[in-house]
Amino acid sequence: MGWAAPWGPWASPLVRSGNSSASSRSPGVMLTRDRYPVQRLPFSVVSEDDLAALERIVPGRVITDPEELEAPNVDWLRTVRGSSQVLLRPRTTQEVAHVLRYCHERNLAVSPQGGNTGMVGGSTPVFDEIILSTALMNQVISFQDMSGVLVCQAGCVLEELSQYVEERGFVMPLDLGAKGSCHIGGNVATNAGGLRFLRYGSLRGTVLGLEAVLADGTVLNCLTSLRKDNTGYDLKQLFIGSEGTLGVITAVSILCPPRPSAVSVAFLGCPGFAEVLQTFSTCRQLLGEILSAFEFMDAECMQLVGRHLRLASPVQESPFYVLIETSGSEAGHDAEKLSSFLEQVQGSGLVTDGTLATDQRRIQALWALRERISEALSRDGYVYKYDLSLPLDRLYDLVGDLRTRLGPSAKHVVGYGHLGDGNLHLNVTAEAFCESLLGALEPYVYEWTARQQGSVSAEHGLGFKKRDVAGYSKAPEALRLMRQLKALLDPRGILNPYKTLPAHA
Ligand SMILES: Cc1cc2nc3c(=O)[nH]c(=O)nc-3n(C[C@H](O)[C@H](O)[C@H](O)COP(=O)(O)OP(=O)(O)OC[C@H]3O[C@@H](n4cnc5c(N)ncnc54)[C@H](O)[C@@H]3O)c2cc1C
């Protein structure tokens, strides 16, 4: 194994972000109301008078063309489809406030939407909710060169923000495969985790402030840029991870760390999951403060990435692969650490093959293998997606267990994820949605996770598809308090109904 040398053949041009939209693929997604047992709540139906009133609030930005409404009615995974006939594109907080005040008075339901890359059916309407898109709220408001505090509107695309702050010597504290499409408001609304979580932690720590519009149109300005502010309850936390059910986030203040000057990525093959875990443990000991990501994927993921995206593996075929990123301020120091780490894992047989990249193009190529797994899976067929937090020593057990349980009724059962955060993405693909396969998966997966005291949603949220399983990871008292908060902030329940809160008490 030569660390600097062999570089696998890349069969196709490299694409960094998984940003293909629902509309660019074939139609034919079943309506959510037909597939799932859900009843429309007694909201008003949008009338001609409503359209005229909304047109006065956001002139020229009331979309009713059925063709334009097709994509925003379907989720990225193509598993849910609403039948909204109206999409609004406000540009300012005041416009959002006027829209919500009007909808509140008229009892019209609203589904906030950012980049529509969510994984749990939270961003698309279930019935005919008005879609409130943040796509035109895409302005940077301010950036402080000294502190790295970025203040921007909620509709800024994550990748564009990354470029903006990188030009100024900083990085965004989060990164994810959907970066080319997802909005920062959507990231905050889902409390997205992603690829930099291991290094920079949760958005609950890096978001310093936010502005949100409540269901009745009240603008809540908590857009502070202060690191410390103990003036009572930290209200912004209510909106982080609230998935559009408590308010529409219109602006965000976020702390960006300095851009590391030396970044390296090692892509390694491991003979078993026990070796993956030991590699992680060695990595933490030997790389310490420069470790910035530790991701893993199994052999089936690599096969699917190869088959559907024509990306070739840069290392010999292995049962597991890990991607390790280091980020530091001194290339020589980091290289020395990495080299002693690689020597150790190679010498002890934890790793059987590997490649190391230090230049940007090759780093991106290695990241693409990991970041584009979701895309490869969605091209494989219907995807049953589970995003679980589990104890590290049990993290992969469920994958093998399910392969045996499901047998040939599933096309593929794969496991990958943010190993450094204890986060497994368990995905099962099939030719098409199949009720009996779903029955074999659920509640089995959730009960298994609850037995390990894990979480049934590590980073994707609950949205529409997972709202009824929250109870596997949350106490009844906590769920009751969530309902009380919803009733307080959105008494008519117009904001993203049918999402996040369990349907039944
Ligand atoms: C290829 C790929 C890779 C991904 N990787 C990761 C990953 O590593 N980690 C991770 O956590 N997620 C990941 N995701 C899931 C998804 O990208 C994140 O959940 C993302 O944060 C959603 O942002 P969005 O702008 O697309 O939001 P949307 O999908 O539009 O909306 C998501 C939810 O937030 C609400 N919402 C959106 N904007 C607002 C707003 N301004 N105010 C209030 N509510 C709002 C919506 O109503 C909905 O409930 C991935 C998705 C894809 C397609």
The ligand as a Tripos MOL2 file, in Angstrom:
@<TRIPOS>MOLECULE
LIG
   53    58     1     0     0
SMALL
NO_CHARGES

@<TRIPOS>ATOM
      1 C1        -27.7040   14.2480   -0.7530 C.3       1 LIG1
      2 C2        -28.2030   14.6380    0.6140 C.ar      1 LIG1
      3 C3        -27.3570   14.5880    1.7000 C.ar      1 LIG1
      4 C4        -27.8070   14.9660    2.9580 C.ar      1 LIG1
      5 N1        -26.9400   14.9070    4.0040 N.ar      1 LIG1
      6 C5        -27.3470   15.2930    5.2300 C.ar      1 LIG1
      7 C6        -26.4440   15.2550    6.3260 C.ar      1 LIG1
      8 O1        -25.2950   14.8470    6.2040 O.2       1 LIG1
      9 N2        -26.9140   15.6650    7.5220 N.ar      1 LIG1
     10 C7        -28.1890   16.1160    7.7040 C.ar      1 LIG1
     11 O2        -28.5430   16.4890    8.8170 O.2       1 LIG1
     12 N3        -29.0650   16.1500    6.6780 N.ar      1 LIG1
     13 C8        -28.6720   15.7440    5.4550 C.ar      1 LIG1
     14 N4        -29.5600   15.7780    4.4100 N.ar      1 LIG1
     15 C9        -30.9600   16.1970    4.6470 C.3       1 LIG1
     16 C10       -31.2360   17.6900    4.3070 C.3       1 LIG1
     17 O3        -30.3610   18.1690    3.3670 O.3       1 LIG1
     18 C11       -31.1850   18.5500    5.5430 C.3       1 LIG1
     19 O4        -32.2410   18.2000    6.3740 O.3       1 LIG1
     20 C12       -31.2560   20.0610    5.2600 C.3       1 LIG1
     21 O5        -30.9520   20.7420    6.4460 O.3       1 LIG1
     22 C13       -32.5970   20.5350    4.7380 C.3       1 LIG1
     23 O6        -32.4810   21.8520    4.2650 O.3       1 LIG1
     24 P1        -33.4890   22.4150    3.1650 P.3       1 LIG1
     25 O7        -33.2190   23.8670    2.9490 O.co2     1 LIG1
     26 O8        -33.4530   21.5680    1.9650 O.co2     1 LIG1
     27 O9        -34.8610   22.2530    3.9220 O.3       1 LIG1
     28 P2        -36.2310   21.6600    3.3720 P.3       1 LIG1
     29 O10       -36.0410   20.2640    2.9390 O.co2     1 LIG1
     30 O11       -36.8460   22.5850    2.4130 O.co2     1 LIG1
     31 O12       -37.0900   21.6610    4.7160 O.3       1 LIG1
     32 C14       -36.7780   20.8210    5.7750 C.3       1 LIG1
     33 C15       -37.6820   21.1600    6.9650 C.3       1 LIG1
     34 O13       -37.3970   22.4530    7.4520 O.3       1 LIG1
     35 C16       -38.5260   23.3170    7.3150 C.3       1 LIG1
     36 N5        -38.0070   24.6200    6.8700 N.ar      1 LIG1
     37 C17       -37.2460   24.8720    5.7820 C.ar      1 LIG1
     38 N6        -36.9090   26.1710    5.7580 N.ar      1 LIG1
     39 C18       -37.4740   26.7370    6.8490 C.ar      1 LIG1
     40 C19       -37.4780   28.0520    7.3900 C.ar      1 LIG1
     41 N7        -36.8360   29.0680    6.8150 N.pl3     1 LIG1
     42 N8        -38.1510   28.2650    8.5400 N.ar      1 LIG1
     43 C20       -38.8050   27.2590    9.1660 C.ar      1 LIG1
     44 N9        -38.8380   26.0040    8.6920 N.ar      1 LIG1
     45 C21       -38.1730   25.7470    7.5590 C.ar      1 LIG1
     46 C22       -39.4470   22.6430    6.3330 C.3       1 LIG1
     47 O14       -40.8030   22.9860    6.5680 O.3       1 LIG1
     48 C23       -39.1640   21.1840    6.6150 C.3       1 LIG1
     49 O15       -39.8970   20.7540    7.7270 O.3       1 LIG1
     50 C24       -29.1380   15.4010    3.1340 C.ar      1 LIG1
     51 C25       -29.9920   15.4470    2.0360 C.ar      1 LIG1
     52 C26       -29.5420   15.0770    0.7890 C.ar      1 LIG1
     53 C27       -30.4930   15.1650   -0.3690 C.3       1 LIG1
@<TRIPOS>BOND
     1     1     2 1
     2     2     3 ar
     3     2    52 ar
     4     3     4 ar
     5     4     5 ar
     6     4    50 ar
     7     5     6 ar
     8     6     7 ar
     9     6    13 1
    10     7     8 2
    11     7     9 ar
    12     9    10 ar
    13    10    11 2
    14    10    12 ar
    15    12    13 ar
    16    13    14 ar
    17    14    15 1
    18    14    50 ar
    19    15    16 1
    20    16    17 1
    21    16    18 1
    22    18    19 1
    23    18    20 1
    24    20    21 1
    25    20    22 1
    26    22    23 1
    27    23    24 1
    28    24    25 2
    29    24    26 1
    30    24    27 1
    31    27    28 1
    32    28    29 2
    33    28    30 1
    34    28    31 1
    35    31    32 1
    36    32    33 1
    37    33    34 1
    38    33    48 1
    39    34    35 1
    40    35    36 1
    41    35    46 1
    42    36    37 ar
    43    36    45 ar
    44    37    38 ar
    45    38    39 ar
    46    39    40 ar
    47    39    45 ar
    48    40    41 1
    49    40    42 ar
    50    42    43 ar
    51    43    44 ar
    52    44    45 ar
    53    46    47 1
    54    46    48 1
    55    48    49 1
    56    50    51 ar
    57    51    52 ar
    58    52    53 1
@<TRIPOS>SUBSTRUCTURE
     1 LIG1         1 GROUP 0 **** ****
